[in-house]
């Protein structure tokens, strides 16, 4: 059990020490992953950016992810056979509009980050199915990074096995036998709002630009 996202991030950083002061970047999944990314980026002296993606929910159970949308790609779970492509495309278009609005809110008109030959460390406060991250991993590969690492405090074993096939390294501090939700493994799992996301992003990147 983790006290909160900041304590979990401090523990996670210890497993990422070899990436300190490298040609790397930390990518956080908003909003809950941003406090984790803030600590990791600060401790490793790396810039912090965001992964903007949304899960595509099943039409009969919106909480169940059948795929995901990022600003540069769509991922659909190949095992899903009972959902029409028409529904998937309609949801993808709707979610893409939301992502563009969030991107403008969080980063303004800043140019997209160049990931070429960089070590990309994707962090979140935990991962359930992993489907939301897969579209991002796929699109990141097209940018030709040096390597892609996923680092999280907690995830179920099935997700760890699945994501391990798509990344160069996966670090997970705790792989519980009984996983129901990420929040069950935190004493404090308070909601992170947009204001906190913007503040943490500005703070860590202002410090990084001064030292870098």
Helices and strands as residue ranges (DSSP letters): H 5-14, G 17-19, E 24-29, H 32-44, E 47-51, E 53-58, E 61-70, E 73-76, H 85-107, E 119-124, H 131-141, E 147-154, H 157-164, E 169-174, G 182-185, H 194-211
